[in-house]
Amino acid sequence: MALIEVAMEATNTVQSQELSAHRASMLALALGALGVVYGDIGTSPLYAIKECFHGLHAIPVSEENILGVVSLVFWSLTVVVTIKYVGFILRADNDGEGGIFALLALITSKPNTISPRARSTVVVAAIFGSALLYGDGIITPAITVLSAMEGLSVATEALQPAVVPLTCGVLFLLFLFQRRGTADIGNLFGPIMLLWFTTIAGLGIGAIMRYPRILSALNPFYCVEFFASHRFHGLVVLASVVLCITGGEALYADLGHFGRKPIQISWMTFVFPALLCNYFGQGAALMETPGLAVNPFYGLVPRAFLYPMVALSTMASIIASQAMISGVFSLTQQAIQLGYCPRLRIVHTSAKTRGQIYVPEVNHFLMVACIGLVLAFRGSSGLAGAYGIAVTAAMAITSIIYFFVVWKIWRWSLWRAVLLVGVFLAFDLTYFGANLLKVVDGGWFTLAVATSLAIAMATWKDGRRMLHERIVSARLPAEAFMEDIARTGPVRVPGTAVFMTISPVGIPPVLLHHYKHNRVFHEQVVLLSIVAVGVPTVPPEERLQLEPMGHGFYRLIAHYGFMETPNVHVIMRGAEGLGLKIIPEMTSYYLGRETLLTTGKSKMRHWRKTLFALMSRNTPTPTTYFGLPPGRVVELGVQVEL
């Protein structure tokens, strides 16, 4: 009996230690989520309430209006973020990854589940939604840093002229340091945002204690009364209220970095209560002192702590911007792998964390666009209109794609799927409609950026598909080619030739062109195809597939997920483990360099073919993207008529 008791005690001790370790790990992830996932939505108090009571479409600072606005904020955060995103959308993960492309991949990976027309609708919606997120990535750094810097003008009017130059300086430094990655400073994000949320919650609680009547805004009756009183103008104000839920899409996109549970724990136990305390506190402060409408967030801050709060706000806004910039980099990587974006150079800034990447071309574009926005609008109020359209349109698109996931992939009954998503869309479309009223105030910028990027992505996808069809149709069947090799016995030279080919079917034209001009083959010839699959990552054991074709020819197929970047050096090293003998200094890589002619007949309009050809000419060579050794690459030109 004693031995049994000792054994049971030991087992309980081990289980207790495992449980403690699991809780510690969960808390660490929850802390990290504060800095990365909630940076965007966590800095919304800087400008959300302010836009309702100060600016072009402001409403009078009265008790009824304050209660109405704060009630709208509360129910928006509750329904859209807490119920929709934290409660439901986070469950729609693709092997643990989230985001609009991950949601799309859930559907496209099972093509027979929906009709071709519905599939096309979902794809177009996803393309436009991802384009909107690029617009969000441009506006987020600009509006958050600018809003933080505007605290200086609250401290003293003398610093008003310095707000825009300082904002541009901070943004320039932010983008300048992107090449270093966030690995070194990532651990600081969580503690800083912990301090941020604690501070804004404390400031809000102090104001609520002085004016507790603001808590009556929990009653949804004030939302109804607000719209009954203001009618059409109430929708205009709703376009400002929606700023409190910016970051919902970022929350979903960062699912793969932390997992669903840590994100939910952070929101329910800390972020949501802290935000509510601050928003209700701002409402209480406005009831006490209507003159604080110019900037109610900084109105909560005691004057002695104003400069430290500006510093903390700036750090929080930089973290929020960093999270959004990193999200755009990840979105670009996914778009490249799924075929919606040309190949761009991707730099992995951390050997330990897969998601930390840097895309130089995208970084430069974002920097110029962000600084240009600040110089053009010169105030956070002007940017608010552009911001709202990007956020609400992306949320509505996510709801539409989510409907097909729950109905067709999860096999919910139609009425259940319609009922749930109908509630989500009722909020999303109302917010989007309200923000359409601000098109002339800045919303035009987001729509212009999103439309341009969506056209470019759709054109690239269609153009690559057409190019693939042209190249595949010109291929020689593998069986016929191998029979010809056996019959003619061509001259072989020492070494290995690796021919990069789009499709793992047939013999690529680049190999035929090589033999036509050189009349020899290497002793070992590898036809390498890199295939993108509709999952975030591919397990190492499923990565490579080597198929001997005879006479020293091999077909090597490498599978990569949409969250991964292919590297030929790593692929060839893995192929050695499958039996392929490679001597790097005796290996040459052959690429086809297509010259596109737009004179052919096809369904694609001529202007789109011209755009595709232009994008193709300006795309970086595969040498950089695939990590090929530059001194061992041979490019052969091929003309293709589209």
Buried (B, 14 or more C-beta within 10 A) or exposed (E): EEEEEEEEEEEEEEEEEEEEEEEEEBEEBBBBBBBBBBBBBBBBBBBBBBBBBBBEBBBEBBBBBBBBBBBBBBBBBBBBBBBBBBBBBBBBBBBBBBBBBBBBBBBBEEEEBBEEEEBEBBBEBBBBBBBBBBBBBBBBBBBBBBBBBBBBBBBEEEBEEEBBEBBBBBBEEBBEBBEEBBBEBBEEBBEBBBBBBEBBBBBBBBBBEEBEEBBEBBEEEBBEBBBEBBEEEBBBBBBBBBBBBBBBBBBBBBBBBBBBEBBBBBBEEBBBBBBBBBBBBBBBBBBBEBEBBBBBBBBBBEEEEBBEBBEBBBBBBBBBBBBBBBBBBBBBBBBBBBBBBBBBBBBBBBEEBBBBBBBBEBBEBBBEBBBEBBEEBBBBBBBBBBBBBBBBBBBBBBBBBBBBBBBBBEEBEEEEBBEBBEBBBEBBBBBBBBBBBBBEBBBBBBBEBBBEBBBBBBBBBBBBEBBEEBBBEEBBEBEEBBEEBEEEEEEBEEBBBBBBBBBBBBBBBBBBBBBEEEEEBBEBBBBBBBBBBBBBBBEEEEBBBBEEBEBBBBBBBBBBBBBBBBBBEEBBEBBEEEEBEBEEEBBBBBBBEBEBEBEEEBEBEEEBBBBBBEBBEEBEBBBEBBBBBEEBBEBBEBEBEB
